[in-house]
Amino acid sequence: MMDKFVYADNAATTSVSPLVLEAMMPFFNEMYGNPSSLYSIGREASEAISKAREKIAALLGCKAREIYFTASGSEADNWAIKGAAHANIKKGKHIITTNFEHHAVSNTMKSLEKEGYEVTYLKVSSEGLLSSADVEAAIRNDTILICAMYANNEIGTILPIKEIAAAAKKHGVICFTDAVQAVGSIPINIADLGVDMLAFSGHKIHAPKGIGALYIKSGTRVQNLIDGGGQESGRRGGTENTAYIVGLAKALELAAERLPDMERIKNLRNRLIEGIKKIPYATINGSLDKRLPGNVNVTFDYIEGESLLLWLDMNGICASTGSACSSSSLEPSHVILALGVDSEKAHGSIRFTLGHDNTEADVDYILEKLGPIVEKLRAMSPLYERIM
Ligand SMILES: *Cc1c(COP(=O)(O)O)cnc(C)c1O
């Protein structure tokens, strides 16, 4: 067994909080009734779902009936994008997005392109940022949807969603944001933000995998997702996942309570960055200013990110290359490429994402192992030998 274990991949998923699990348990044991049933254990389940919806709405600054539960962040992304595209086809077939979205968004765009929609992929800067002016300039008469992620899952950069939403509103275009990485890490108030749709996911905020939600502002033209027994206001059929819905609300409540801890996490991140800067030929990717508190993404020249990950794993450290969903592929990350990093270098990129469970000792342990591993891998690299 490893003497030490450091989980530094909180953007891939997070541990389920014991308090979340505790809130969920009664809905597996005593209150297992179908929320549509009229007897008491059904009514209790239905009331728990209503309370969860109200709690989430209060925490995010919207109305309870504007929150729709889904089975994942990916489902919420698909629903928002395809739902808006299909419902507004009479107005046009043009969609604006960015070139560094999560695959749940970018692959949804690809599938709409196959249906005949035209998608503009705005290029983010070398810092991983985008201005609302760039978005506004891309709006046409036939634009029906603007879709920009709130915070990037690989490099943690934060886009000016409030300004983007304002530009969209000015031109009467629906604005959707994938806020899966942002929710729980930065304060979010939907009323203030002004978006029409917003997606988030449970397992990135210490709830279990397999639960997400989509905010749809009342009056937004979006197709329903699943025909069925009328659940989720008739828009997404299927017996509600009571326990997970309760868990999602509890997780969001905890995340709001623990928001002040983000300052500590940011300090941990800065400590990690300072240590990494002492390693030669290391470049931090993405703006350090407009960035999620826990994210460190670094390119080490002359090594393969995958080899580095394996060595870190042998030392009990969990990190990742690119997004977890694509880390089994040998293609360099589309996000790192979007920053203008060349393909060969992009292979040497890795991501550490710190969260509530991490400590200063974790960061020091990562730094203790990282430098020597990078050195060892470079010693084996023919590319490195050439520059020595
Ligand atoms: C994790 C993630 C998703 C997907 O959420 P799932 O619940 O895993 O489907 C979508 N977008 C972003 C930015 C993510 O980080």
The ligand as an SDF file (V2000), in Angstrom:
LIG
                    3D

 15 15  0  0  0  0  0  0  0  0999 V2000
  -17.7070   17.3430  -15.8320 C   0  0  0  0  0  0  0  0  0  0  0  0
  -18.1810   18.3650  -16.7990 C   0  0  0  0  0  0  0  0  0  0  0  0
  -19.3170   18.1400  -17.6000 C   0  0  0  0  0  0  0  0  0  0  0  0
  -20.0490   16.8260  -17.5910 C   0  0  0  0  0  0  0  0  0  0  0  0
  -20.7590   16.5810  -16.4010 O   0  0  0  0  0  0  0  0  0  0  0  0
  -21.1690   15.0550  -16.0960 P   0  0  0  0  0  0  0  0  0  0  0  0
  -22.0690   15.1650  -14.9230 O   0  0  0  0  0  0  0  0  0  0  0  0
  -19.8920   14.3350  -15.8030 O   0  0  0  0  0  0  0  0  0  0  0  0
  -21.8540   14.5460  -17.3050 O   0  0  0  0  0  0  0  0  0  0  0  0
  -19.7170   19.1280  -18.4660 C   0  0  0  0  0  0  0  0  0  0  0  0
  -19.0660   20.2960  -18.5370 N   0  0  0  0  0  0  0  0  0  0  0  0
  -17.9800   20.5600  -17.7790 C   0  0  0  0  0  0  0  0  0  0  0  0
  -17.3150   21.8760  -17.9000 C   0  0  0  0  0  0  0  0  0  0  0  0
  -17.5020   19.5990  -16.8990 C   0  0  0  0  0  0  0  0  0  0  0  0
  -16.4120   19.8600  -16.1680 O   0  0  0  0  0  0  0  0  0  0  0  0
  1  2  1  0
  2  3  1  0
  2 14  2  0
  3  4  1  0
  3 10  2  0
  4  5  1  0
  5  6  1  0
  6  7  2  0
  6  8  1  0
  6  9  1  0
 10 11  1  0
 11 12  2  0
 12 13  1  0
 12 14  1  0
 14 15  1  0
M  END
$$$$
